[in-house]
Amino acid sequence: MVLKIYGHPTSTCTQRVLFTLEELGAHYELCLIDMPKGEHKTPTYIKTIHPFGRIPALEDSNFNTNRLFESRAICRYIAECNPGKLGGKPTNTKEVAVLEQALSVDFSYFDPTMKSLGYECLFRKQGVGSRGGLGVDNGLHSSFMGYGRGDQKKIDELTNQLRTVLDYYEWQLGQQEYLSGKEFSLIDIYTAPWIAFLPKINIGGELDSRPNVKAWWGKVSARPAWGKVISKLE
């Protein structure tokens, strides 16, 4: 059975799943969900695809409900179904701990900060501030989600939180080639879509002052699988 992925290539969470599928050479069908039209909030979608009305979700007969949701769970499932094709699987207790730490940093610090920045800076229609960083626009344009202008104070706080995480990644990548060790792994896949998102909120330049992160992103973004994900945006 060909895996069905319900999502959209502009979604960073969907991109994680697509990146994993392309890395592993898995066969899949992408079923596009139009979020601006609210397709993910229809009663049928919530009942049959994703109980919380989000994307992505996976349809696979291996599950009693035929569905699996949450992007990290989907990625892990796909990787486990294709053993040996993706590196970074821990072989001892130290490697297990390092991987779990990397996963926790992503889930607890990096991902929530980026989601909040995306909401404040893009989905509420942000522009470039007078200080050359992120800033609230003049409010003349309607926001993507219709919630008005963002909170500049919150943007500043979130930007500082992001810099703390990027500083940690800079140190970590000075010790090792990838986020969990010497091999490319799921944690690099989880992180990649949000790094690619940085220019959209006018802070892509944060990588320029962090050469180790920039070098890591150069390797990750050059992978053929990531190229195939990006091609879906064209």
mmCIF file of the C-alpha atoms, coordinates in Angstrom:
data_MODEL
# 
_entry.id   MODEL 
# 
loop_
_atom_site.group_PDB 
_atom_site.id 
_atom_site.type_symbol 
_atom_site.label_atom_id 
_atom_site.label_alt_id 
_atom_site.label_comp_id 
_atom_site.label_asym_id 
_atom_site.label_entity_id 
_atom_site.label_seq_id 
_atom_site.pdbx_PDB_ins_code 
_atom_site.Cartn_x 
_atom_site.Cartn_y 
_atom_site.Cartn_z 
_atom_site.occupancy 
_atom_site.B_iso_or_equiv 
_atom_site.pdbx_formal_charge 
_atom_site.auth_seq_id 
_atom_site.auth_comp_id 
_atom_site.auth_asym_id 
_atom_site.auth_atom_id 
_atom_site.pdbx_PDB_model_num 
ATOM 1   C CA . MET A 1 1   ? 0.000   0.000  0.000  1.00 0.00 ? 1   MET A CA 1 
ATOM 2   C CA . VAL A 1 2   ? 1.312   3.446  -0.944 1.00 0.00 ? 2   VAL A CA 1 
ATOM 3   C CA . LEU A 1 3   ? 1.460   5.737  2.059  1.00 0.00 ? 3   LEU A CA 1 
ATOM 4   C CA . LYS A 1 4   ? -0.927  8.667  1.938  1.00 0.00 ? 4   LYS A CA 1 
ATOM 5   C CA . ILE A 1 5   ? 0.232   11.905 3.514  1.00 0.00 ? 5   ILE A CA 1 
ATOM 6   C CA . TYR A 1 6   ? -2.377  14.540 4.265  1.00 0.00 ? 6   TYR A CA 1 
ATOM 7   C CA . GLY A 1 7   ? -0.738  17.939 4.420  1.00 0.00 ? 7   GLY A CA 1 
ATOM 8   C CA . HIS A 1 8   ? 0.735   20.758 2.371  1.00 0.00 ? 8   HIS A CA 1 
ATOM 9   C CA . PRO A 1 9   ? 4.332   21.390 1.237  1.00 0.00 ? 9   PRO A CA 1 
ATOM 10  C CA . THR A 1 10  ? 4.287   24.921 2.710  1.00 0.00 ? 10  THR A CA 1 
ATOM 11  C CA . SER A 1 11  ? 3.759   23.442 6.178  1.00 0.00 ? 11  SER A CA 1 
ATOM 12  C CA . THR A 1 12  ? 7.020   22.953 8.096  1.00 0.00 ? 12  THR A CA 1 
ATOM 13  C CA . CYS A 1 13  ? 5.570   19.897 9.837  1.00 0.00 ? 13  CYS A CA 1 
ATOM 14  C CA . THR A 1 14  ? 4.589   18.385 6.491  1.00 0.00 ? 14  THR A CA 1 
ATOM 15  C CA . GLN A 1 15  ? 8.073   19.168 5.178  1.00 0.00 ? 15  GLN A CA 1 
ATOM 16  C CA . ARG A 1 16  ? 9.592   17.029 7.966  1.00 0.00 ? 16  ARG A CA 1 
ATOM 17  C CA . VAL A 1 17  ? 7.572   14.047 6.823  1.00 0.00 ? 17  VAL A CA 1 
ATOM 18  C CA . LEU A 1 18  ? 8.301   14.636 3.132  1.00 0.00 ? 18  LEU A CA 1 
ATOM 19  C CA . PHE A 1 19  ? 12.019  15.026 3.877  1.00 0.00 ? 19  PHE A CA 1 
ATOM 20  C CA . THR A 1 20  ? 12.016  11.678 5.683  1.00 0.00 ? 20  THR A CA 1 
ATOM 21  C CA . LEU A 1 21  ? 10.112  9.947  2.900  1.00 0.00 ? 21  LEU A CA 1 
ATOM 22  C CA . GLU A 1 22  ? 12.440  11.307 0.230  1.00 0.00 ? 22  GLU A CA 1 
ATOM 23  C CA . GLU A 1 23  ? 15.561  10.376 2.213  1.00 0.00 ? 23  GLU A CA 1 
ATOM 24  C CA . LEU A 1 24  ? 14.318  6.817  2.500  1.00 0.00 ? 24  LEU A CA 1 
ATOM 25  C CA . GLY A 1 25  ? 13.033  6.567  -1.058 1.00 0.00 ? 25  GLY A CA 1 
ATOM 26  C CA . ALA A 1 26  ? 9.594   5.555  0.159  1.00 0.00 ? 26  ALA A CA 1 
ATOM 27  C CA . HIS A 1 27  ? 6.590   5.573  -2.154 1.00 0.00 ? 27  HIS A CA 1 
ATOM 28  C CA . TYR A 1 28  ? 3.858   7.971  -1.093 1.00 0.00 ? 28  TYR A CA 1 
ATOM 29  C CA . GLU A 1 29  ? 0.974   10.100 -2.248 1.00 0.00 ? 29  GLU A CA 1 
ATOM 30  C CA . LEU A 1 30  ? 0.640   13.670 -0.995 1.00 0.00 ? 30  LEU A CA 1 
ATOM 31  C CA . CYS A 1 31  ? -3.005  14.596 -0.477 1.00 0.00 ? 31  CYS A CA 1 
ATOM 32  C CA . LEU A 1 32  ? -3.119  18.386 -0.403 1.00 0.00 ? 32  LEU A CA 1 
ATOM 33  C CA . ILE A 1 33  ? -5.111  20.003 2.398  1.00 0.00 ? 33  ILE A CA 1 
ATOM 34  C CA . ASP A 1 34  ? -6.156  23.602 1.800  1.00 0.00 ? 34  ASP A CA 1 
ATOM 35  C CA . MET A 1 35  ? -5.801  25.195 5.228  1.00 0.00 ? 35  MET A CA 1 
ATOM 36  C CA . PRO A 1 36  ? -6.902  28.741 4.252  1.00 0.00 ? 36  PRO A CA 1 
ATOM 37  C CA . LYS A 1 37  ? -10.175 27.163 3.124  1.00 0.00 ? 37  LYS A CA 1 
ATOM 38  C CA . GLY A 1 38  ? -10.434 25.278 6.415  1.00 0.00 ? 38  GLY A CA 1 
ATOM 39  C CA . GLU A 1 39  ? -10.334 21.767 4.968  1.00 0.00 ? 39  GLU A CA 1 
ATOM 40  C CA . HIS A 1 40  ? -8.458  20.578 8.081  1.00 0.00 ? 40  HIS A CA 1 
ATOM 41  C CA . LYS A 1 41  ? -11.323 21.732 10.319 1.00 0.00 ? 41  LYS A CA 1 
ATOM 42  C CA . THR A 1 42  ? -14.185 19.938 8.628  1.00 0.00 ? 42  THR A CA 1 
ATOM 43  C CA . PRO A 1 43  ? -16.037 17.318 10.712 1.00 0.00 ? 43  PRO A CA 1 
ATOM 44  C CA . THR A 1 44  ? -15.085 14.570 8.250  1.00 0.00 ? 44  THR A CA 1 
ATOM 45  C CA . TYR A 1 45  ? -11.377 15.419 8.371  1.00 0.00 ? 45  TYR A CA 1 
ATOM 46  C CA . ILE A 1 46  ? -11.371 15.557 12.176 1.00 0.00 ? 46  ILE A CA 1 
ATOM 47  C CA . LYS A 1 47  ? -13.267 12.284 12.439 1.00 0.00 ? 47  LYS A CA 1 
ATOM 48  C CA . THR A 1 48  ? -11.303 10.301 9.857  1.00 0.00 ? 48  THR A CA 1 
ATOM 49  C CA . ILE A 1 49  ? -7.854  11.913 9.502  1.00 0.00 ? 49  ILE A CA 1 
ATOM 50  C CA . HIS A 1 50  ? -6.684  14.065 12.431 1.00 0.00 ? 50  HIS A CA 1 
ATOM 51  C CA . PRO A 1 51  ? -8.696  14.414 15.684 1.00 0.00 ? 51  PRO A CA 1 
ATOM 52  C CA . PHE A 1 52  ? -7.195  17.842 16.397 1.00 0.00 ? 52  PHE A CA 1 
ATOM 53  C CA . GLY A 1 53  ? -7.709  19.252 12.916 1.00 0.00 ? 53  GLY A CA 1 
ATOM 54  C CA . ARG A 1 54  ? -4.038  19.700 12.016 1.00 0.00 ? 54  ARG A CA 1 
ATOM 55  C CA . ILE A 1 55  ? -1.553  18.558 9.388  1.00 0.00 ? 55  ILE A CA 1 
ATOM 56  C CA . PRO A 1 56  ? 0.207   16.316 8.568  1.00 0.00 ? 56  PRO A CA 1 
ATOM 57  C CA . ALA A 1 57  ? -1.379  12.921 9.001  1.00 0.00 ? 57  ALA A CA 1 
ATOM 58  C CA . LEU A 1 58  ? -0.526  9.548  7.525  1.00 0.00 ? 58  LEU A CA 1 
ATOM 59  C CA . GLU A 1 59  ? -2.900  6.894  6.253  1.00 0.00 ? 59  GLU A CA 1 
ATOM 60  C CA . ASP A 1 60  ? -1.571  3.354  6.496  1.00 0.00 ? 60  ASP A CA 1 
ATOM 61  C CA . SER A 1 61  ? -3.368  0.038  6.868  1.00 0.00 ? 61  SER A CA 1 
ATOM 62  C CA . ASN A 1 62  ? -0.906  -1.017 9.601  1.00 0.00 ? 62  ASN A CA 1 
ATOM 63  C CA . PHE A 1 63  ? -2.960  1.020  12.062 1.00 0.00 ? 63  PHE A CA 1 
ATOM 64  C CA . ASN A 1 64  ? -6.402  -0.003 13.313 1.00 0.00 ? 64  ASN A CA 1 
ATOM 65  C CA . THR A 1 65  ? -7.658  3.507  12.615 1.00 0.00 ? 65  THR A CA 1 
ATOM 66  C CA . ASN A 1 66  ? -5.655  3.631  9.347  1.00 0.00 ? 66  ASN A CA 1 
ATOM 67  C CA . ARG A 1 67  ? -4.118  6.899  10.516 1.00 0.00 ? 67  ARG A CA 1 
ATOM 68  C CA . LEU A 1 68  ? -1.122  8.265  12.349 1.00 0.00 ? 68  LEU A CA 1 
ATOM 69  C CA . PHE A 1 69  ? -0.672  11.925 13.190 1.00 0.00 ? 69  PHE A CA 1 
ATOM 70  C CA . GLU A 1 70  ? 2.045   14.183 14.660 1.00 0.00 ? 70  GLU A CA 1 
ATOM 71  C CA . SER A 1 71  ? 4.975   14.790 12.305 1.00 0.00 ? 71  SER A CA 1 
ATOM 72  C CA . ARG A 1 72  ? 7.696   13.346 14.553 1.00 0.00 ? 72  ARG A CA 1 
ATOM 73  C CA . ALA A 1 73  ? 5.705   10.170 15.145 1.00 0.00 ? 73  ALA A CA 1 
ATOM 74  C CA . ILE A 1 74  ? 5.176   9.786  11.405 1.00 0.00 ? 74  ILE A CA 1 
ATOM 75  C CA . CYS A 1 75  ? 8.874   10.339 10.670 1.00 0.00 ? 75  CYS A CA 1 
ATOM 76  C CA . ARG A 1 76  ? 9.924   7.824  13.317 1.00 0.00 ? 76  ARG A CA 1 
ATOM 77  C CA . TYR A 1 77  ? 7.453   5.257  11.993 1.00 0.00 ? 77  TYR A CA 1 
ATOM 78  C CA . ILE A 1 78  ? 8.674   5.664  8.420  1.00 0.00 ? 78  ILE A CA 1 
ATOM 79  C CA . ALA A 1 79  ? 12.305  5.360  9.553  1.00 0.00 ? 79  ALA A CA 1 
ATOM 80  C CA . GLU A 1 80  ? 11.589  2.221  11.572 1.00 0.00 ? 80  GLU A CA 1 
ATOM 81  C CA . CYS A 1 81  ? 9.846   0.698  8.551  1.00 0.00 ? 81  CYS A CA 1 
ATOM 82  C CA . ASN A 1 82  ? 13.052  1.252  6.578  1.00 0.00 ? 82  ASN A CA 1 
ATOM 83  C CA . PRO A 1 83  ? 15.786  0.062  8.973  1.00 0.00 ? 83  PRO A CA 1 
ATOM 84  C CA . GLY A 1 84  ? 19.383  0.868  8.182  1.00 0.00 ? 84  GLY A CA 1 
ATOM 85  C CA . LYS A 1 85  ? 18.600  3.519  5.586  1.00 0.00 ? 85  LYS A CA 1 
ATOM 86  C CA . LEU A 1 86  ? 18.923  6.519  7.899  1.00 0.00 ? 86  LEU A CA 1 
ATOM 87  C CA . GLY A 1 87  ? 21.949  7.074  10.118 1.00 0.00 ? 87  GLY A CA 1 
ATOM 88  C CA . GLY A 1 88  ? 22.223  8.297  13.660 1.00 0.00 ? 88  GLY A CA 1 
ATOM 89  C CA . LYS A 1 89  ? 20.549  5.353  15.385 1.00 0.00 ? 89  LYS A CA 1 
ATOM 90  C CA . PRO A 1 90  ? 22.171  5.038  18.844 1.00 0.00 ? 90  PRO A CA 1 
ATOM 91  C CA . THR A 1 91  ? 24.209  1.926  19.619 1.00 0.00 ? 91  THR A CA 1 
ATOM 92  C CA . ASN A 1 92  ? 25.017  2.544  23.294 1.00 0.00 ? 92  ASN A CA 1 
ATOM 93  C CA . THR A 1 93  ? 23.626  4.333  26.341 1.00 0.00 ? 93  THR A CA 1 
ATOM 94  C CA . LYS A 1 94  ? 25.663  7.494  25.759 1.00 0.00 ? 94  LYS A CA 1 
ATOM 95  C CA . GLU A 1 95  ? 24.405  7.826  22.195 1.00 0.00 ? 95  GLU A CA 1 
ATOM 96  C CA . VAL A 1 96  ? 20.837  7.222  23.390 1.00 0.00 ? 96  VAL A CA 1 
ATOM 97  C CA . ALA A 1 97  ? 21.191  10.057 25.912 1.00 0.00 ? 97  ALA A CA 1 
ATOM 98  C CA . VAL A 1 98  ? 22.742  12.433 23.353 1.00 0.00 ? 98  VAL A CA 1 
ATOM 99  C CA . LEU A 1 99  ? 19.961  11.731 20.867 1.00 0.00 ? 99  LEU A CA 1 
ATOM 100 C CA . GLU A 1 100 ? 17.241  12.206 23.483 1.00 0.00 ? 100 GLU A CA 1 
ATOM 101 C CA . GLN A 1 101 ? 18.848  15.471 24.546 1.00 0.00 ? 101 GLN A CA 1 
ATOM 102 C CA . ALA A 1 102 ? 18.903  16.721 20.952 1.00 0.00 ? 102 ALA A CA 1 
ATOM 103 C CA . LEU A 1 103 ? 15.265  15.719 20.482 1.00 0.00 ? 103 LEU A CA 1 
ATOM 104 C CA . SER A 1 104 ? 14.308  17.486 23.693 1.00 0.00 ? 104 SER A CA 1 
ATOM 105 C CA . VAL A 1 105 ? 16.093  20.718 22.733 1.00 0.00 ? 105 VAL A CA 1 
ATOM 106 C CA . ASP A 1 106 ? 14.193  20.736 19.451 1.00 0.00 ? 106 ASP A CA 1 
ATOM 107 C CA . PHE A 1 107 ? 10.816  19.919 20.984 1.00 0.00 ? 107 PHE A CA 1 
ATOM 108 C CA . SER A 1 108 ? 11.122  22.097 24.104 1.00 0.00 ? 108 SER A CA 1 
ATOM 109 C CA . TYR A 1 109 ? 13.041  25.159 22.922 1.00 0.00 ? 109 TYR A CA 1 
ATOM 110 C CA . PHE A 1 110 ? 13.586  25.464 19.177 1.00 0.00 ? 110 PHE A CA 1 
ATOM 111 C CA . ASP A 1 111 ? 10.253  24.350 17.733 1.00 0.00 ? 111 ASP A CA 1 
ATOM 112 C CA . PRO A 1 112 ? 7.950   26.302 20.128 1.00 0.00 ? 112 PRO A CA 1 
ATOM 113 C CA . THR A 1 113 ? 9.986   29.473 19.648 1.00 0.00 ? 113 THR A CA 1 
ATOM 114 C CA . MET A 1 114 ? 9.873   29.181 15.861 1.00 0.00 ? 114 MET A CA 1 
ATOM 115 C CA . LYS A 1 115 ? 6.149   28.462 15.858 1.00 0.00 ? 115 LYS A CA 1 
ATOM 116 C CA . SER A 1 116 ? 5.503   31.552 17.948 1.00 0.00 ? 116 SER A CA 1 
ATOM 117 C CA . LEU A 1 117 ? 7.770   33.692 15.770 1.00 0.00 ? 117 LEU A CA 1 
ATOM 118 C CA . GLY A 1 118 ? 6.054   32.411 12.651 1.00 0.00 ? 118 GLY A CA 1 
ATOM 119 C CA . TYR A 1 119 ? 2.691   33.374 14.092 1.00 0.00 ? 119 TYR A CA 1 
ATOM 120 C CA . GLU A 1 120 ? 3.760   36.828 15.240 1.00 0.00 ? 120 GLU A CA 1 
ATOM 121 C CA . CYS A 1 121 ? 5.976   37.705 12.299 1.00 0.00 ? 121 CYS A CA 1 
ATOM 122 C CA . LEU A 1 122 ? 4.329   36.159 9.272  1.00 0.00 ? 122 LEU A CA 1 
ATOM 123 C CA . PHE A 1 123 ? 0.829   34.980 9.960  1.00 0.00 ? 123 PHE A CA 1 
ATOM 124 C CA . ARG A 1 124 ? 0.032   38.319 11.574 1.00 0.00 ? 124 ARG A CA 1 
ATOM 125 C CA . LYS A 1 125 ? 1.747   40.111 8.660  1.00 0.00 ? 125 LYS A CA 1 
ATOM 126 C CA . GLN A 1 126 ? 5.053   41.439 9.958  1.00 0.00 ? 126 GLN A CA 1 
ATOM 127 C CA . GLY A 1 127 ? 7.580   43.703 8.261  1.00 0.00 ? 127 GLY A CA 1 
ATOM 128 C CA . VAL A 1 128 ? 11.133  44.823 8.940  1.00 0.00 ? 128 VAL A CA 1 
ATOM 129 C CA . GLY A 1 129 ? 11.515  46.924 12.080 1.00 0.00 ? 129 GLY A CA 1 
ATOM 130 C CA . SER A 1 130 ? 13.379  50.186 12.361 1.00 0.00 ? 130 SER A CA 1 
ATOM 131 C CA . ARG A 1 131 ? 16.264  48.415 14.077 1.00 0.00 ? 131 ARG A CA 1 
ATOM 132 C CA . GLY A 1 132 ? 16.876  46.178 11.091 1.00 0.00 ? 132 GLY A CA 1 
ATOM 133 C CA . GLY A 1 133 ? 15.338  43.155 12.752 1.00 0.00 ? 133 GLY A CA 1 
ATOM 134 C CA . LEU A 1 134 ? 11.787  41.910 13.004 1.00 0.00 ? 134 LEU A CA 1 
ATOM 135 C CA . GLY A 1 135 ? 9.089   44.498 13.324 1.00 0.00 ? 135 GLY A CA 1 
ATOM 136 C CA . VAL A 1 136 ? 5.378   45.103 13.192 1.00 0.00 ? 136 VAL A CA 1 
ATOM 137 C CA . ASP A 1 137 ? 4.131   46.653 9.950  1.00 0.00 ? 137 ASP A CA 1 
ATOM 138 C CA . ASN A 1 138 ? 1.787   49.615 9.705  1.00 0.00 ? 138 ASN A CA 1 
ATOM 139 C CA . GLY A 1 139 ? -1.289  47.454 9.958  1.00 0.00 ? 139 GLY A CA 1 
ATOM 140 C CA . LEU A 1 140 ? -2.605  48.365 6.521  1.00 0.00 ? 140 LEU A CA 1 
ATOM 141 C CA . HIS A 1 141 ? -2.374  44.803 5.264  1.00 0.00 ? 141 HIS A CA 1 
ATOM 142 C CA . SER A 1 142 ? -4.650  42.037 6.434  1.00 0.00 ? 142 SER A CA 1 
ATOM 143 C CA . SER A 1 143 ? -2.858  39.176 8.141  1.00 0.00 ? 143 SER A CA 1 
ATOM 144 C CA . PHE A 1 144 ? -2.824  35.596 6.853  1.00 0.00 ? 144 PHE A CA 1 
ATOM 145 C CA . MET A 1 145 ? -4.870  34.432 9.856  1.00 0.00 ? 145 MET A CA 1 
ATOM 146 C CA . GLY A 1 146 ? -6.869  37.627 10.318 1.00 0.00 ? 146 GLY A CA 1 
ATOM 147 C CA . TYR A 1 147 ? -5.711  38.358 13.864 1.00 0.00 ? 147 TYR A CA 1 
ATOM 148 C CA . GLY A 1 148 ? -4.193  41.801 13.292 1.00 0.00 ? 148 GLY A CA 1 
ATOM 149 C CA . ARG A 1 149 ? -0.728  43.068 14.062 1.00 0.00 ? 149 ARG A CA 1 
ATOM 150 C CA . GLY A 1 150 ? 1.817   41.187 16.125 1.00 0.00 ? 150 GLY A CA 1 
ATOM 151 C CA . ASP A 1 151 ? 3.262   42.153 19.483 1.00 0.00 ? 151 ASP A CA 1 
ATOM 152 C CA . GLN A 1 152 ? 6.694   43.745 19.006 1.00 0.00 ? 152 GLN A CA 1 
ATOM 153 C CA . LYS A 1 153 ? 7.697   43.125 22.619 1.00 0.00 ? 153 LYS A CA 1 
ATOM 154 C CA . LYS A 1 154 ? 6.860   39.448 22.219 1.00 0.00 ? 154 LYS A CA 1 
ATOM 155 C CA . ILE A 1 155 ? 8.766   39.330 18.922 1.00 0.00 ? 155 ILE A CA 1 
ATOM 156 C CA . ASP A 1 156 ? 11.867  40.740 20.633 1.00 0.00 ? 156 ASP A CA 1 
ATOM 157 C CA . GLU A 1 157 ? 11.601  38.206 23.465 1.00 0.00 ? 157 GLU A CA 1 
ATOM 158 C CA . LEU A 1 158 ? 11.133  35.313 21.057 1.00 0.00 ? 158 LEU A CA 1 
ATOM 159 C CA . THR A 1 159 ? 14.046  36.478 18.905 1.00 0.00 ? 159 THR A CA 1 
ATOM 160 C CA . ASN A 1 160 ? 16.304  36.450 21.969 1.00 0.00 ? 160 ASN A CA 1 
ATOM 161 C CA . GLN A 1 161 ? 15.076  32.950 22.850 1.00 0.00 ? 161 GLN A CA 1 
ATOM 162 C CA . LEU A 1 162 ? 15.837  31.803 19.325 1.00 0.00 ? 162 LEU A CA 1 
ATOM 163 C CA . ARG A 1 163 ? 19.347  33.240 19.514 1.00 0.00 ? 163 ARG A CA 1 
ATOM 164 C CA . THR A 1 164 ? 19.952  31.265 22.690 1.00 0.00 ? 164 THR A CA 1 
ATOM 165 C CA . VAL A 1 165 ? 19.024  28.043 20.886 1.00 0.00 ? 165 VAL A CA 1 
ATOM 166 C CA . LEU A 1 166 ? 21.100  28.934 17.824 1.00 0.00 ? 166 LEU A CA 1 
ATOM 167 C CA . ASP A 1 167 ? 24.059  29.705 20.094 1.00 0.00 ? 167 ASP A CA 1 
ATOM 168 C CA . TYR A 1 168 ? 23.674  26.261 21.622 1.00 0.00 ? 168 TYR A CA 1 
ATOM 169 C CA . TYR A 1 169 ? 23.520  24.672 18.164 1.00 0.00 ? 169 TYR A CA 1 
ATOM 170 C CA . GLU A 1 170 ? 26.622  26.640 17.186 1.00 0.00 ? 170 GLU A CA 1 
ATOM 171 C CA . TRP A 1 171 ? 28.514  25.183 20.147 1.00 0.00 ? 171 TRP A CA 1 
ATOM 172 C CA . GLN A 1 172 ? 27.146  21.676 19.559 1.00 0.00 ? 172 GLN A CA 1 
ATOM 173 C CA . LEU A 1 173 ? 28.016  21.683 15.875 1.00 0.00 ? 173 LEU A CA 1 
ATOM 174 C CA . GLY A 1 174 ? 31.510  22.775 16.762 1.00 0.00 ? 174 GLY A CA 1 
ATOM 175 C CA . GLN A 1 175 ? 31.898  19.393 18.488 1.00 0.00 ? 175 GLN A CA 1 
ATOM 176 C CA . GLN A 1 176 ? 30.186  17.195 15.922 1.00 0.00 ? 176 GLN A CA 1 
ATOM 177 C CA . GLU A 1 177 ? 29.019  17.229 12.303 1.00 0.00 ? 177 GLU A CA 1 
ATOM 178 C CA . TYR A 1 178 ? 25.308  16.802 12.898 1.00 0.00 ? 178 TYR A CA 1 
ATOM 179 C CA . LEU A 1 179 ? 22.883  17.615 15.709 1.00 0.00 ? 179 LEU A CA 1 
ATOM 180 C CA . SER A 1 180 ? 23.017  14.197 17.361 1.00 0.00 ? 180 SER A CA 1 
ATOM 181 C CA . GLY A 1 181 ? 26.512  13.104 16.361 1.00 0.00 ? 181 GLY A CA 1 
ATOM 182 C CA . LYS A 1 182 ? 28.579  12.228 13.340 1.00 0.00 ? 182 LYS A CA 1 
ATOM 183 C CA . GLU A 1 183 ? 25.703  11.059 11.140 1.00 0.00 ? 183 GLU A CA 1 
ATOM 184 C CA . PHE A 1 184 ? 22.705  12.762 9.575  1.00 0.00 ? 184 PHE A CA 1 
ATOM 185 C CA . SER A 1 185 ? 19.585  11.633 11.436 1.00 0.00 ? 185 SER A CA 1 
ATOM 186 C CA . LEU A 1 186 ? 15.952  12.380 12.200 1.00 0.00 ? 186 LEU A CA 1 
ATOM 187 C CA . ILE A 1 187 ? 16.802  15.312 14.467 1.00 0.00 ? 187 ILE A CA 1 
ATOM 188 C CA . ASP A 1 188 ? 18.436  17.077 11.520 1.00 0.00 ? 188 ASP A CA 1 
ATOM 189 C CA . ILE A 1 189 ? 15.279  16.417 9.516  1.00 0.00 ? 189 ILE A CA 1 
ATOM 190 C CA . TYR A 1 190 ? 13.099  17.806 12.309 1.00 0.00 ? 190 TYR A CA 1 
ATOM 191 C CA . THR A 1 191 ? 15.149  20.997 12.494 1.00 0.00 ? 191 THR A CA 1 
ATOM 192 C CA . ALA A 1 192 ? 15.658  21.687 8.782  1.00 0.00 ? 192 ALA A CA 1 
ATOM 193 C CA . PRO A 1 193 ? 12.235  23.155 7.851  1.00 0.00 ? 193 PRO A CA 1 
ATOM 194 C CA . TRP A 1 194 ? 12.396  25.852 10.520 1.00 0.00 ? 194 TRP A CA 1 
ATOM 195 C CA . ILE A 1 195 ? 15.940  26.831 9.546  1.00 0.00 ? 195 ILE A CA 1 
ATOM 196 C CA . ALA A 1 196 ? 14.722  27.203 5.968  1.00 0.00 ? 196 ALA A CA 1 
ATOM 197 C CA . PHE A 1 197 ? 11.894  29.366 7.329  1.00 0.00 ? 197 PHE A CA 1 
ATOM 198 C CA . LEU A 1 198 ? 14.204  31.964 8.926  1.00 0.00 ? 198 LEU A CA 1 
ATOM 199 C CA . PRO A 1 199 ? 14.506  34.219 5.851  1.00 0.00 ? 199 PRO A CA 1 
ATOM 200 C CA . LYS A 1 200 ? 10.714  34.448 5.640  1.00 0.00 ? 200 LYS A CA 1 
ATOM 201 C CA . ILE A 1 201 ? 10.703  36.271 8.979  1.00 0.00 ? 201 ILE A CA 1 
ATOM 202 C CA . ASN A 1 202 ? 13.730  38.399 8.119  1.00 0.00 ? 202 ASN A CA 1 
ATOM 203 C CA . ILE A 1 203 ? 16.277  36.678 10.351 1.00 0.00 ? 203 ILE A CA 1 
ATOM 204 C CA . GLY A 1 204 ? 18.102  34.419 7.937  1.00 0.00 ? 204 GLY A CA 1 
ATOM 205 C CA . GLY A 1 205 ? 21.157  36.526 8.723  1.00 0.00 ? 205 GLY A CA 1 
ATOM 206 C CA . GLU A 1 206 ? 21.377  34.906 12.150 1.00 0.00 ? 206 GLU A CA 1 
ATOM 207 C CA . LEU A 1 207 ? 23.216  32.033 10.453 1.00 0.00 ? 207 LEU A CA 1 
ATOM 208 C CA . ASP A 1 208 ? 25.944  34.334 9.152  1.00 0.00 ? 208 ASP A CA 1 
ATOM 209 C CA . SER A 1 209 ? 27.243  34.955 12.669 1.00 0.00 ? 209 SER A CA 1 
ATOM 210 C CA . ARG A 1 210 ? 27.205  31.222 13.450 1.00 0.00 ? 210 ARG A CA 1 
ATOM 211 C CA . PRO A 1 211 ? 29.564  29.503 11.001 1.00 0.00 ? 211 PRO A CA 1 
ATOM 212 C CA . ASN A 1 212 ? 29.030  25.993 12.401 1.00 0.00 ? 212 ASN A CA 1 
ATOM 213 C CA . VAL A 1 213 ? 25.259  26.233 12.038 1.00 0.00 ? 213 VAL A CA 1 
ATOM 214 C CA . LYS A 1 214 ? 25.671  27.753 8.590  1.00 0.00 ? 214 LYS A CA 1 
ATOM 215 C CA . ALA A 1 215 ? 27.986  24.911 7.524  1.00 0.00 ? 215 ALA A CA 1 
ATOM 216 C CA . TRP A 1 216 ? 25.540  22.336 8.897  1.00 0.00 ? 216 TRP A CA 1 
ATOM 217 C CA . TRP A 1 217 ? 22.676  23.952 7.012  1.00 0.00 ? 217 TRP A CA 1 
ATOM 218 C CA . GLY A 1 218 ? 24.771  24.016 3.840  1.00 0.00 ? 218 GLY A CA 1 
ATOM 219 C CA . LYS A 1 219 ? 25.187  20.229 4.039  1.00 0.00 ? 219 LYS A CA 1 
ATOM 220 C CA . VAL A 1 220 ? 21.570  19.536 4.967  1.00 0.00 ? 220 VAL A CA 1 
ATOM 221 C CA . SER A 1 221 ? 20.022  21.844 2.371  1.00 0.00 ? 221 SER A CA 1 
ATOM 222 C CA . ALA A 1 222 ? 22.267  20.354 -0.334 1.00 0.00 ? 222 ALA A CA 1 
ATOM 223 C CA . ARG A 1 223 ? 20.851  16.875 0.186  1.00 0.00 ? 223 ARG A CA 1 
ATOM 224 C CA . PRO A 1 224 ? 18.882  15.682 -2.868 1.00 0.00 ? 224 PRO A CA 1 
ATOM 225 C CA . ALA A 1 225 ? 15.937  14.723 -0.654 1.00 0.00 ? 225 ALA A CA 1 
ATOM 226 C CA . TRP A 1 226 ? 15.580  18.298 0.618  1.00 0.00 ? 226 TRP A CA 1 
ATOM 227 C CA . GLY A 1 227 ? 15.742  19.544 -2.954 1.00 0.00 ? 227 GLY A CA 1 
ATOM 228 C CA . LYS A 1 228 ? 12.779  17.322 -3.800 1.00 0.00 ? 228 LYS A CA 1 
ATOM 229 C CA . VAL A 1 229 ? 10.819  18.750 -0.876 1.00 0.00 ? 229 VAL A CA 1 
ATOM 230 C CA . ILE A 1 230 ? 11.541  22.322 -1.948 1.00 0.00 ? 230 ILE A CA 1 
ATOM 231 C CA . SER A 1 231 ? 10.578  21.513 -5.539 1.00 0.00 ? 231 SER A CA 1 
ATOM 232 C CA . LYS A 1 232 ? 7.039   20.866 -4.331 1.00 0.00 ? 232 LYS A CA 1 
ATOM 233 C CA . LEU A 1 233 ? 6.757   24.547 -3.418 1.00 0.00 ? 233 LEU A CA 1 
ATOM 234 C CA . GLU A 1 234 ? 7.286   25.631 -7.015 1.00 0.00 ? 234 GLU A CA 1 
# 
